[in-house]
Amino acid sequence: MPLTSLGFLFVFLPAGGLLYYFLRGAGRRIFLLCYSLLFVGLLSPLCLLLLLAVTVPDYLLAKPIAMAHPRAHAILLAAVAKDIALAVLCSVLTELGRLMLPVGITIAAFTSVGYLIDLYHMECDPIDDPIRYGVFCCFFGKLPIGPIVSAQQFIPQLEHLQMTAEGITRGMVQFLRGLAKIVILAASLQQLITQWETLLSLQVTVLGTWLHVLCYIFYIYFTLSGYSDMARGTGAIFGLDLPENFHHPLQSSSVADFFGRFNISANRFVRKYVYQALGAEDNGPLSTSVNILLITMLMGLWYGINLNYLVWGAFLGLFIIFEVLYIERHVEKIPPYLCRLYTFIAILISFCWYCGSSLSASAASLRVMLGLGGAAAANQSCLYLLQTHWLLLLASAYLCSGAATPLMVRFTRRWPGLSHAVTLVWNLILLATSLAFLL
């Protein structure tokens, strides 16, 4: 049952919230685990089996690791290898159309991997209660795309779970805004992307290629950040505080900054458990370059076992290497608007690899974007499509920029009563529009 379905919105979530409200103490933790497993089982029984294959063995293996067993290191390596293999299998099955997205196996697997590594290095306490461990790995709100949480962040919250009116209200608003991002903006952009692809199949133009990639960036951002907002909203409803996973990445002042804002929890995971383990930036320029390239390629593969994603990560990695080795020391001398412009262009060009159907198709698109393909600048069909969808593109650019947040803060400070009324009306409009798109 996807988070964006009417069944989840009007049956699964409210019924779960109502039952949860009347439970107390351990009953709430048991309910969250059972409800999360039910969520995955309704989505796909195969997903449920894969999820159990991640969590059950890891819970059992955590005990000898916590007790510093003589073979703790080997046990840890075996558990990590198993989880990575299951995550890769899940990604491959998804590519082959055998699993539905989002499945959540990757999130559960890497949540568990982080816990086992922290446990081995004595950075967290062992989770003796299987119910707590199950909720930690499998909470249904964060399964689709995260965020990945650490045991230190999540487990203490399970001690005294509280369902408050403020949390429910905040969670419902955040969930609704995430839903609107997906069903209104991302769905509309997906249709526009299809139209650009049809148009480009008839005649390739420079403007059409740039706008196709731009629409794809907006589509990916609103889809992923929408699911992240829904995860945080669901968590707030059930008394859980989940960290932010996307923070206006198109506002970034460098490509490295973009990676820090785009899928924040995944980036932190890779930096902590891979980049730091490799020595980060402590072993000279060559080692630093190799390490950066490795983690950016891993971040590319995070979105699927696909050569285009791998090249996308490596492409952005080259920019980060250049920034770390040559620009970082001079960044204060560069005007901020130039930094943002450079970053936006680098990200825009990089996404021709992300959204391409193959490496050759992406390379051809890149040549066109750089004016090297001999394509026309634009044509009538391209201009017509831009003319009929300019409002969607403008709204997407504005919402991606994050400019609305400081304006709303200032408005609330100056007219608090009016701002509450405007917010209420706006949320009702979002709800009605989202339902209209879902029906």
C-alpha positions in Angstrom: 0.0 0.0 0.0 1.9 3.1 -1.2 2.0 6.2 0.9 0.3 8.1 -1.9 -2.7 5.8 -2.2 -6.2 6.7 -1.1 -6.3 3.5 1.0 -3.3 4.7 3.0 -4.6 8.2 3.3 -8.1 7.4 4.4 -7.9 3.9 6.0 -4.4 2.8 6.9 -3.0 6.0 8.5 -6.2 7.2 10.4 -7.0 3.6 11.6 -3.5 3.1 12.8 -3.4 6.5 14.5 -6.7 5.8 16.3 -5.6 2.4 17.6 -2.2 3.8 18.6 -3.9 6.6 20.6 -5.6 4.1 22.9 -2.4 2.1 23.6 0.2 2.8 26.2 3.9 1.9 26.8 5.1 -1.3 25.3 1.8 -1.7 23.5 2.6 1.2 21.2 6.0 -0.2 20.3 4.4 -3.6 19.5 1.7 -1.9 17.4 4.3 0.1 15.4 6.2 -3.0 14.5 3.2 -5.1 13.6 1.7 -2.2 11.6 5.0 -1.7 9.8 5.2 -5.3 8.8 1.6 -5.2 7.7 2.4 -2.1 5.5 5.2 -4.0 3.8 3.2 -7.2 3.5 0.3 -5.4 1.8 2.8 -3.8 -0.6 4.5 -7.1 -1.5 4.8 -10.4 0.4 8.3 -10.8 -1.3 9.3 -7.4 0.2 8.2 -8.7 3.6 10.4 -11.8 3.3 13.4 -9.7 2.2 12.8 -7.3 5.1 12.7 -10.2 7.6 15.9 -11.6 6.0 17.6 -8.3 6.8 16.4 -7.7 10.4 16.0 -11.1 12.0 19.6 -12.4 11.4 21.1 -9.0 12.2 19.3 -8.8 15.6 20.7 -12.3 16.5 24.2 -11.4 15.3 24.2 -8.1 17.2 24.6 -10.0 20.5 28.0 -11.6 19.9 29.2 -8.3 18.4 28.1 -6.4 21.5 29.8 -9.0 23.7 33.1 -8.6 21.8 33.1 -12.2 20.7 36.6 -13.3 19.4 35.1 -13.5 15.9 33.0 -10.3 16.2 34.8 -8.7 13.3 34.1 -11.7 11.0 30.5 -11.8 12.2 30.2 -8.1 11.4 31.6 -8.5 7.9 29.2 -11.4 7.2 26.2 -9.4 8.4 27.3 -6.3 6.3 27.9 -8.5 3.2 24.5 -10.1 3.6 22.7 -6.8 3.9 24.5 -5.2 1.0 23.7 -8.3 -1.1 20.0 -8.1 -0.2 20.0 -4.4 -1.0 21.6 -5.1 -4.4 19.2 -8.0 -5.1 16.3 -5.7 -4.2 17.6 -3.0 -6.6 18.1 -5.5 -9.4 14.6 -7.0 -8.9 13.1 -3.5 -9.0 15.0 -2.8 -12.3 13.6 -6.0 -13.7 10.0 -5.0 -12.6 9.7 -7.8 -10.1 9.3 -5.5 -7.1 7.2 -2.4 -6.6 8.7 0.9 -5.5 9.1 2.0 -2.8 10.1 -1.2 -1.1 12.2 0.0 1.8 14.7 -2.9 1.9 17.6 -0.7 1.3 16.6 1.7 4.1 16.2 -1.1 6.5 19.4 -2.8 5.4 21.6 0.3 5.8 19.9 1.3 9.1 20.9 -2.1 10.5 24.4 -2.0 9.0 25.0 1.4 10.7 23.8 0.0 14.0 26.0 -3.1 13.8 29.1 -1.0 12.9 28.4 1.5 15.7 27.9 -1.4 18.1 31.2 -3.0 17.1 33.0 0.3 17.7 31.1 0.8 21.0 29.5 4.0 19.8 26.0 2.9 20.8 24.3 0.6 23.3 23.0 -2.8 22.2 19.3 -3.0 21.6 18.2 -6.0 23.7 14.4 -5.6 23.0 13.5 -7.2 19.5 10.4 -4.9 19.4 12.5 -1.8 19.7 15.0 -3.1 17.1 12.2 -4.0 14.7 10.6 -0.5 14.9 14.1 1.1 14.5 14.7 -0.8 11.3 11.1 -1.1 9.9 9.0 1.9 10.9 6.7 2.2 7.9 6.9 5.9 7.6 10.6 6.0 6.7 10.8 2.8 4.6 10.1 4.3 1.2 13.2 6.5 0.9 14.4 7.2 4.4 15.7 9.0 6.3 18.3 6.6 7.6 18.4 7.1 11.3 21.0 6.0 13.8 20.3 4.0 17.0 21.4 7.0 19.0 18.8 9.2 17.3 15.9 6.8 17.2 15.9 4.3 20.1 15.6 6.9 23.0 12.4 8.1 21.4 10.8 4.7 21.8 11.1 4.8 25.6 8.2 7.3 26.1 6.1 7.5 23.0 3.7 10.3 23.2 0.9 11.2 20.8 0.1 14.9 21.1 -2.3 17.3 19.4 0.6 19.5 18.4 2.5 16.5 16.9 -0.6 15.2 15.1 -1.3 18.7 13.6 2.3 19.3 12.6 2.5 15.8 11.2 -0.6 16.0 9.1 0.5 19.4 7.6 3.9 18.0 6.8 2.4 14.8 5.3 0.0 16.8 3.2 2.7 19.0 1.8 4.8 15.9 0.9 1.7 14.4 -0.7 1.1 17.5 -2.7 4.7 17.6 -3.9 4.3 14.1 -5.3 0.8 14.0 -6.7 0.6 17.6 -8.0 4.1 18.7 -8.9 6.0 15.5 -9.6 3.1 13.9 -11.4 2.6 17.0 -13.6 6.3 17.2 -14.3 6.4 13.5 -15.2 3.7 14.1 -17.9 5.7 17.1 -19.1 8.9 15.0 -19.3 7.1 12.5 -21.5 6.0 15.3 -23.8 9.6 16.6 -24.0 10.8 13.1 -24.8 8.2 12.7 -27.6 9.2 16.1 -29.0 12.9 15.4 -28.8 12.4 12.1 -30.6 11.0 14.0 -33.6 13.6 16.8 -33.5 16.4 17.4 -31.1 16.9 21.1 -30.0 19.2 22.7 -27.6 16.4 24.4 -25.6 14.3 21.3 -25.5 17.2 19.2 -24.2 18.0 21.7 -21.4 14.4 22.0 -20.4 13.9 18.2 -20.5 16.8 17.8 -18.0 15.6 20.7 -15.9 12.1 19.1 -15.6 13.8 15.8 -14.6 15.7 17.5 -11.8 12.5 19.1 -10.5 10.7 15.8 -10.8 13.3 13.8 -8.9 13.5 16.5 -6.2 9.8 16.8 -5.6 9.4 13.0 -5.6 12.2 12.3 -3.1 11.6 15.3 -0.9 7.9 14.6 -1.0 8.4 11.1 0.4 10.8 12.5 3.0 8.2 15.0 4.1 5.5 12.3 4.3 7.9 10.2 6.4 8.6 13.0 8.8 4.9 13.8 9.0 4.0 10.2 9.7 6.6 10.0 12.4 5.3 13.2 14.0 1.8 11.8 14.1 3.1 8.8 16.0 5.3 10.8 18.3 8.6 10.2 16.5 11.0 12.9 15.3 12.7 12.0 12.1 15.5 14.2 10.7 15.3 16.3 7.5 16.5 14.5 4.4 16.4 17.2 1.7 17.2 20.8 2.4 16.7 22.9 -0.8 19.6 21.3 -2.7 19.3 23.7 -5.6 20.2 26.5 -3.3 23.7 25.0 -2.9 26.8 27.1 -3.2 29.0 24.2 -4.4 28.6 20.7 -5.7 29.9 19.4 -2.4 27.2 21.5 -0.7 24.6 19.9 -3.0 25.6 16.4 -1.9 25.2 17.6 1.7 21.7 18.8 1.1 20.4 16.1 -1.3 19.5 12.9 0.6 21.2 14.1 3.7 21.0 10.8 5.7 22.4 8.7 2.9 25.2 11.1 2.4 26.0 11.1 6.1 25.9 7.3 6.1 28.4 7.0 3.2 30.7 9.7 4.6 30.8 8.1 8.1 31.1 4.4 7.1 33.0 4.6 3.9 34.7 8.0 3.5 36.0 8.3 7.0 37.1 4.7 7.0 39.2 5.3 3.9 41.0 8.2 5.5 38.8 11.1 4.2 41.1 13.9 3.1 44.1 13.0 5.4 46.4 11.1 3.0 47.3 13.6 0.2 45.6 14.9 -3.0 45.6 11.5 -4.8 44.0 9.6 -2.0 41.5 12.4 -1.4 40.5 12.4 -5.1 40.1 8.6 -5.1 38.0 8.6 -1.9 35.8 11.4 -3.1 35.2 9.7 -6.4 34.4 6.4 -4.7 31.8 7.9 -2.3 30.1 9.9 -5.1 29.9 6.8 -7.3 28.4 4.9 -4.3 25.9 7.8 -3.9 25.0 7.3 -7.6 24.4 3.6 -7.1 22.2 4.4 -4.1 19.4 5.2 -6.6 19.8 2.0 -8.5 22.2 -0.5 -10.0 22.6 1.4 -13.3 25.6 2.6 -15.2 24.1 6.0 -15.8 23.7 6.5 -12.0 27.3 5.5 -11.5 28.5 8.0 -14.1 26.3 10.7 -12.6 28.0 10.2 -9.3 31.5 10.1 -10.8 30.7 13.3 -12.9 29.7 15.2 -9.8 32.7 13.7 -7.9 35.1 15.4 -10.4 33.5 18.8 -9.5 33.9 18.1 -5.8 37.5 17.1 -6.2 38.2 20.3 -8.1 36.4 22.3 -5.3 38.2 20.6 -2.5 41.7 20.8 -4.0 41.6 24.1 -5.7 38.5 26.3 -4.9 37.9 25.7 -1.2 40.7 28.0 -0.1 39.5 30.9 -2.4 35.8 30.5 -2.0 35.5 33.7 0.2 36.7 35.8 -2.7 34.1 34.5 -5.1 30.7 36.3 -5.1 27.9 34.1 -3.7 25.7 34.4 -6.8 28.5 33.1 -9.0 29.0 30.1 -6.7 25.3 29.3 -6.9 25.2 29.8 -10.7 28.2 27.6 -11.2 26.7 24.9 -8.9 23.3 25.0 -10.6 24.8 24.7 -14.1 27.0 21.8 -12.9 24.0 20.0 -11.4 21.9 20.6 -14.5 24.5 19.2 -16.8 25.2 16.2 -14.5 21.5 15.2 -14.6 21.8 14.4 -18.3 23.6 11.2 -17.1 21.0 10.6 -14.4 18.0 10.8 -16.7 19.4 9.2 -19.8 18.2 5.8 -21.0 21.8 4.8 -21.8 25.3 6.2 -21.6 25.4 6.8 -25.4 22.0 8.6 -25.2 23.3 10.7 -22.3 26.5 11.6 -24.1 24.5 12.7 -27.1 22.3 14.9 -24.9 25.4 16.4 -23.3 26.8 17.3 -26.7 23.5 19.0 -27.6 23.4 20.9 -24.3 26.9 22.2 -24.9 26.0 23.2 -28.5 28.3 20.6 -30.1 25.6 18.4 -31.7 24.7 20.6 -34.6 21.1 20.8 -33.3 18.8 23.7 -33.8 18.5 26.1 -30.9 14.7 25.7 -30.7 11.6 25.0 -32.9 7.9 26.0 -32.8 6.9 22.8 -31.0 9.5 23.4 -28.3 8.4 27.0 -27.8 4.7 26.0 -27.7 5.4 23.5 -25.0 7.3 26.0 -23.0 4.6 28.6 -23.5 1.9 26.2 -22.2 3.8 25.0 -19.2 5.7 28.0 -18.0 3.6 28.4 -14.9 4.5 24.8 -13.8 8.2 25.4 -14.4 8.1 28.8 -12.6 6.3 27.3 -9.6 8.8 24.4 -9.5 11.8 26.7 -9.6 10.3 29.0 -6.9 9.5 26.1 -4.6 12.9 24.4 -5.1 14.7 27.7 -4.2 13.3 27.7 -0.7 12.4 31.4 -1.0 8.9 30.8 0.4 10.2 29.8 3.8 11.8 33.2 4.9 8.9 35.1 3.4 6.4 33.0 5.5 8.5 33.5 8.6 8.4 37.3 8.2 4.7 37.2 7.4 4.0 35.2 10.5 6.0 37.5 12.8 4.2 40.6 11.5 0.6 39.2 11.2 0.4 36.0 13.3 -3.3 35.8 13.3 -3.7 36.3 9.6 -0.9 33.9 8.9 -2.7 31.1 10.7 -5.8 31.8 8.7 -3.9 31.9 5.4 -2.0 28.7 6.3 -5.3 26.9 7.1 -6.9 27.9 3.8 -3.7 27.0 1.9 -3.6 23.5 3.5 -7.3 23.0 2.6 -6.5 24.0 -1.0 -3.6 21.6 -1.1 -5.7 18.7 0.3 -8.6 19.3 -2.2 -6.2 19.6 -5.1 -4.2 16.5 -4.0 -7.4 14.5 -3.8 -8.5 15.7 -7.2 -5.2 14.5 -8.7 -5.5 11.1 -6.9 -9.0 10.4 -8.0 
